[in-house]
């Protein structure tokens, strides 16, 4: 728990210094995604979506961010048994699959949404 709080603190400090850095928000969102998966806590996953969507608004690297957003929705769908979250994950991955056909995460996550 202490390490998690420190990580959030460091990301907050970085965001104050570089508020327009989309990569920062992508990595922050991914850190929250990993933590939310491990702790199985919906509020952390919701924070992950918030940071990932912020990265999406600030970036041109859409595919990488959309894949992480889909991963977060997949995790919420599994943990909360939410068909809607699984559908949101699948829809984002379907769009990305056209431009990121060689990214194994797209196909792995698409498969997971259907289980």
C-alpha positions, -999 to +999 in steps of 0.1 A: +000+000+000+028+024+008+045+017-025+012+024-043+008+057-025+044+067-034+039+058-071+007+080-073+026+108-056+054+106-081+030+106-110+012+136-096+045+155-093+054+146-129+020+157-141+025+191-125+057+196-143+045+182-177+007+184-178+006+179-216+027+148-218+004+120-231+030+093-224+030+102-187-008+098-185-006+065-205+020+051-181+001+064-151-031+048-163-012+015-169+002+016-134-033+021-120-045-007-143-019-031-129-027-021-093-065-023-099-061-058-113-039-069-084-060-054-057-093-061-075-105-026-067-130-009-091-122+027-080-085+022-090-096+008-124-119+038-128-089+061-121-070+042-147-097+048-173-096+085-163-058+088-169-059+067-201-087+088-215-067+119-206-037+105-225-060+098-255-071+134-256-034+146-255-019+121-280-015+109-315-005+074-303-041+063-303-037+025-307-015+020-277-038+040-255-070+023-268-055-011-262-048-001-225-084+013-222-097-020-236-076-039-211-091-019-183-127-024-195-119-061-198-107-062-162-137-044-150-159-067-170-143-098-155-142-085-119-176-069-119-192-095-142-203-067-165-213-076-200-214-039-209-177-034-199-167-065-219-186-051-249-168-018-246-135-036-245-143-056-276-155-026-295-123-006-288-102-036-298-122-042-330-114-006-341-077-010-332-074-044-349-075-027-383-044-006-377-025-028-352-029-062-367+006-073-356+001-063-319-005-096-300-022-077-272-051-068-295-058-105-304-051-118-269-075-092-253-102-098-280-101-135-271-104-128-234-135-106-240-153-136-255-146-161-227 
